[in-house]
Amino acid sequence: MSKEEFEQRWAKKYLKETLSTVEERVGKLEGSMEDVKEAFSGVEDRIANWKEDKLLERNDALEAMMIALKEGTMATTRALSTIIEKLEGELALFRAAVENGVANAVLSKEDVSKPKEFVGTRSVCEVDNFL
């Protein structure tokens, strides 16, 4: 075996070992890449679930607000309906009074106290008290 043959065999052996080492490392990298892909997929799933949960929470909060607004609007509508009915009744009374004439309408008369007869001088205090 000549020196050239020996060097060629040694170079082949070295290249085979190097190739084997590289293939082994590539295999490990591919396995690691698969692990990273799985982990990334898991993270994506968790993020998607988190987003969905947050959106559901917001939706529930908005629904509660809408229900509260509806109830408030309904209460206001009922109160306004009561006031409108009362005002319609008063309007009917006023229309009847106008149709029958003001002379037929009953006006309430209040007694107004009469001043004492003037007996000389009056003080400002008496006039103020009277008013």
C-alpha positions as CSV (number, residue, x, y, z in Angstrom):
1,M,0.0,0.0,0.0
2,S,1.5,3.2,-1.1
3,K,1.5,6.5,0.8
4,E,-1.0,7.9,-1.6
5,E,-3.4,5.0,-1.1
6,F,-3.0,5.3,2.6
7,E,-3.7,9.0,2.5
8,Q,-6.8,8.5,0.3
9,R,-8.1,5.8,2.7
10,W,-7.5,8.0,5.7
11,A,-9.2,11.0,3.9
12,K,-12.2,8.8,3.0
13,K,-12.4,7.5,6.6
14,Y,-12.1,11.1,7.9
15,L,-14.8,12.3,5.4
16,K,-17.1,9.4,6.3
17,E,-16.7,10.2,10.0
18,T,-17.2,13.9,9.3
19,L,-20.3,13.2,7.1
20,S,-21.6,10.9,9.8
21,T,-21.1,13.6,12.5
22,V,-22.8,16.2,10.2
23,E,-25.7,13.9,9.5
24,E,-26.1,13.2,13.2
25,R,-26.1,16.9,14.0
26,V,-28.6,17.6,11.2
27,G,-30.8,14.9,12.6
28,K,-30.6,16.5,16.1
29,L,-31.4,19.9,14.6
30,E,-34.4,18.5,12.7
31,G,-35.6,16.9,15.9
32,S,-35.1,20.2,17.7
33,M,-36.9,22.1,15.0
34,E,-39.9,19.7,15.3
35,D,-39.9,20.3,19.1
36,V,-39.8,24.1,18.5
37,K,-42.6,23.8,16.0
38,E,-44.7,21.8,18.5
39,A,-44.0,24.3,21.2
40,F,-44.8,27.2,18.9
41,S,-48.0,25.5,17.9
42,G,-48.9,25.1,21.6
43,V,-48.2,28.8,22.2
44,E,-50.3,29.8,19.2
45,D,-53.2,27.6,20.6
46,R,-52.9,29.2,24.0
47,I,-52.8,32.7,22.5
48,A,-55.9,31.9,20.4
49,N,-57.7,30.5,23.5
50,W,-56.7,33.6,25.5
51,K,-58.0,35.9,22.8
52,E,-61.2,34.0,22.6
53,D,-61.7,34.1,26.4
54,K,-61.0,37.9,26.4
55,L,-63.5,38.4,23.6
56,L,-66.1,36.3,25.5
57,E,-65.5,38.4,28.6
58,R,-66.0,41.6,26.7
59,N,-69.1,40.2,25.0
60,D,-70.6,39.2,28.4
61,A,-69.8,42.7,29.8
62,L,-71.4,44.4,26.8
63,E,-74.5,42.2,27.1
64,A,-74.8,43.1,30.8
65,M,-74.5,46.7,29.9
66,M,-77.1,46.4,27.2
67,I,-79.5,44.7,29.5
68,A,-79.0,47.4,32.1
69,L,-79.6,50.1,29.5
70,K,-82.7,48.3,28.2
71,E,-84.1,48.1,31.7
72,G,-83.4,51.8,32.4
73,T,-85.0,52.7,29.1
74,M,-88.0,50.7,29.8
75,A,-88.4,52.2,33.3
76,T,-88.0,55.7,31.8
77,T,-90.6,54.8,29.1
78,R,-93.1,53.6,31.7
79,A,-92.6,56.8,33.8
80,L,-93.0,59.0,30.7
81,S,-96.2,57.0,29.7
82,T,-97.6,57.7,33.2
83,I,-96.8,61.4,32.9
84,I,-98.3,61.6,29.4
85,E,-101.5,59.9,30.6
86,K,-101.8,62.4,33.4
87,L,-101.2,65.3,31.0
88,E,-103.7,64.0,28.6
89,G,-106.3,63.9,31.4
90,E,-105.5,67.5,32.3
91,L,-105.7,68.5,28.6
92,A,-109.1,66.9,28.4
93,L,-110.3,68.9,31.4
94,F,-108.9,72.1,29.9
95,R,-110.6,71.5,26.6
96,A,-113.9,70.9,28.4
97,A,-113.5,74.1,30.3
98,V,-112.8,76.0,27.1
99,E,-115.7,74.4,25.3
100,N,-118.1,75.2,28.2
101,G,-116.8,78.7,28.5
102,V,-114.8,80.3,31.2
103,A,-117.9,81.6,32.9
104,N,-119.1,78.1,33.7
105,A,-115.7,77.1,35.1
106,V,-115.5,77.0,38.9
107,L,-112.8,79.3,40.1
108,S,-111.6,78.9,43.7
109,K,-111.9,82.0,45.8
110,E,-109.6,82.7,48.6
111,D,-110.3,85.1,51.5
112,V,-108.0,88.0,51.5
113,S,-107.6,89.7,54.9
114,K,-108.8,93.2,54.9
115,P,-106.6,95.9,56.3
116,K,-107.6,97.7,59.6
117,E,-109.2,101.0,59.2
118,F,-106.8,103.9,59.0
119,V,-106.6,105.6,62.4
120,G,-104.0,108.2,62.0
121,T,-100.5,107.1,61.3
122,R,-99.2,103.9,59.8
123,S,-95.8,102.4,60.3
124,V,-93.8,100.8,57.5
125,C,-93.6,97.6,59.6
126,E,-97.4,97.2,59.6
127,V,-97.5,97.6,55.8
128,D,-94.7,95.1,55.4
129,N,-96.4,92.7,57.8
130,F,-99.6,93.1,55.9
131,L,-98.0,92.3,52.6
